[in-house]
Amino acid sequence: MSQRTGRSALTRAELDSWRVFIETTEVLRNKLAGRLQSDSGISTGDYQVLLALSEAEGRRLRSSQLADEIGWERSRLSHHLGRMEQRGLIRREATAGDNRGTDAALTTEGRDALRRASVPHFHAIRELFLDALTPEQLAAARDIAETLRSHLTAIENAEEP
């Protein structure tokens, strides 16, 4: 936990660090998204869904579990899955043993699209992110990201009733 807890005003250095972090990660995300779309014809949202389904047991997940896994609101995911289903990347099916639930299942077309997208996507990750950092900086970036994630999880858990 930071020693700054309870301090409300941001110093100039803190604000500058925050802005460069946010602005740079946004530029990186936009560049990666543009490359993914132009190289493979799928969006980052498609890629997230396809990746999660490819890693799931049976290559399927209940829609609510998929939403939690990729950090999306259920309504956003539902609309996105509809568009992916129309393109043949996934199919939606009733959850076995639960008439109220819906599973998203990876199709052969979706698996193939993920495979086609992954190689150029990995090349873009290397070019735009990994090649810019030394091994020490990469380790530090991971440490910072893990620390932030733990902090945010702790806050989220403290906010739950």
C-alpha positions in Angstrom: 0.0 0.0 0.0 1.3 3.5 -0.8 2.5 5.9 1.8 0.3 8.5 0.1 -2.9 7.0 1.4 -5.2 9.7 2.7 -3.5 12.6 0.8 -6.0 14.3 -1.5 -3.9 16.8 -3.6 -1.7 15.4 -6.4 1.8 16.7 -6.8 2.9 17.9 -10.2 5.2 14.8 -10.4 2.3 12.5 -9.5 0.0 14.0 -12.0 2.7 13.9 -14.7 3.4 10.3 -14.0 -0.3 9.4 -14.1 -0.9 11.3 -17.4 2.1 9.8 -19.2 1.1 6.3 -18.0 -2.6 6.7 -19.1 -1.8 8.4 -22.4 0.9 6.0 -23.4 -1.2 2.9 -22.5 -4.0 4.4 -24.6 -1.8 5.0 -27.6 -0.4 1.4 -27.3 -3.9 -0.1 -27.0 -5.1 1.9 -30.0 -2.1 0.9 -32.1 -2.5 -2.8 -31.2 -6.2 -2.6 -31.9 -5.7 -1.0 -35.3 -3.0 -3.6 -36.2 -5.2 -6.5 -35.1 -8.2 -5.2 -37.2 -6.1 -4.5 -40.3 -4.1 -7.7 -40.1 -6.9 -10.1 -39.3 -10.3 -8.3 -39.7 -11.2 -9.0 -36.0 -11.5 -6.4 -33.2 -9.8 -6.6 -29.8 -13.2 -7.5 -28.4 -13.5 -10.4 -30.8 -10.0 -11.5 -29.9 -10.8 -11.3 -26.1 -13.9 -13.5 -26.5 -12.2 -16.0 -28.9 -9.2 -16.3 -26.6 -11.3 -16.9 -23.5 -13.4 -19.5 -25.3 -10.4 -21.2 -26.7 -8.9 -21.6 -23.2 -12.2 -22.8 -21.6 -13.0 -26.4 -21.0 -15.0 -27.7 -23.9 -14.3 -24.4 -25.7 -17.5 -22.9 -24.2 -18.5 -20.7 -21.3 -21.7 -19.6 -19.8 -22.3 -16.0 -21.0 -22.2 -14.6 -17.4 -18.9 -16.3 -16.7 -17.5 -15.1 -20.0 -18.5 -11.5 -19.1 -16.8 -11.8 -15.8 -13.7 -13.4 -17.4 -13.1 -10.6 -19.9 -14.4 -7.8 -17.6 -17.4 -6.7 -19.6 -20.9 -5.8 -18.7 -23.4 -8.5 -19.6 -25.4 -6.4 -21.9 -22.3 -5.3 -23.9 -21.2 -8.9 -24.2 -24.7 -10.0 -25.3 -24.7 -7.5 -28.2 -21.1 -8.4 -29.1 -21.9 -12.1 -29.1 -24.8 -11.5 -31.4 -22.5 -9.8 -34.0 -19.9 -12.6 -33.6 -22.6 -15.2 -34.0 -23.8 -13.6 -37.3 -20.2 -13.8 -38.6 -20.0 -17.5 -37.6 -17.2 -17.0 -35.0 -19.3 -18.3 -32.0 -22.6 -19.9 -31.5 -25.0 -19.5 -28.5 -26.6 -22.5 -27.0 -28.7 -23.3 -23.9 -26.6 -24.1 -20.9 -26.8 -27.9 -20.2 -29.1 -28.5 -17.2 -30.2 -24.8 -16.9 -33.0 -23.5 -19.0 -32.2 -19.9 -18.1 -28.5 -19.9 -19.0 -26.8 -19.4 -22.3 -23.4 -20.7 -23.3 -21.1 -19.1 -25.9 -19.3 -21.8 -27.9 -16.3 -21.4 -30.1 -16.9 -22.5 -33.7 -14.4 -23.9 -36.1 -14.5 -20.5 -37.9 -13.8 -18.7 -34.7 -10.9 -21.0 -33.8 -9.4 -20.5 -37.3 -9.9 -16.7 -37.0 -8.1 -16.7 -33.6 -5.2 -18.7 -35.1 -4.9 -16.4 -38.1 -5.0 -13.3 -35.9 -2.5 -14.5 -33.2 0.8 -14.6 -35.2 0.5 -11.0 -36.5 -0.9 -9.9 -33.2 2.1 -11.3 -31.4 4.4 -9.6 -33.9 2.7 -6.3 -33.1 3.1 -6.9 -29.4 6.8 -7.5 -29.8 7.3 -4.5 -32.1 5.2 -2.0 -30.1 5.8 -3.1 -26.6 8.5 -5.7 -25.9 11.2 -4.3 -28.2 10.9 -0.9 -26.5 11.9 -2.3 -23.1 15.0 -3.9 -21.6 14.4 -7.2 -19.7 14.7 -5.2 -16.4 12.1 -2.7 -17.6 9.8 -5.5 -18.7 10.1 -7.1 -15.2 9.4 -3.7 -13.6 6.4 -3.2 -15.8 5.0 -6.6 -14.8 5.6 -5.8 -11.2 3.9 -2.5 -11.4 0.9 -4.1 -13.2 0.6 -6.9 -10.7 0.8 -4.4 -7.8 -1.9 -2.2 -9.4 -4.1 -5.3 -10.0 -3.8 -6.5 -6.4 -4.6 -3.0 -5.1 -7.7 -2.7 -7.3 -8.8 -6.2 -6.3 -8.4 -5.3 -2.7 -10.5 -2.1 -3.2 -13.1 -4.0 -5.1 -13.4 -6.7 -2.4 -13.6 -4.1 0.3 -16.5 -2.4 -1.5 -18.6 -5.6 -1.8 -21.4 -5.8 0.7 
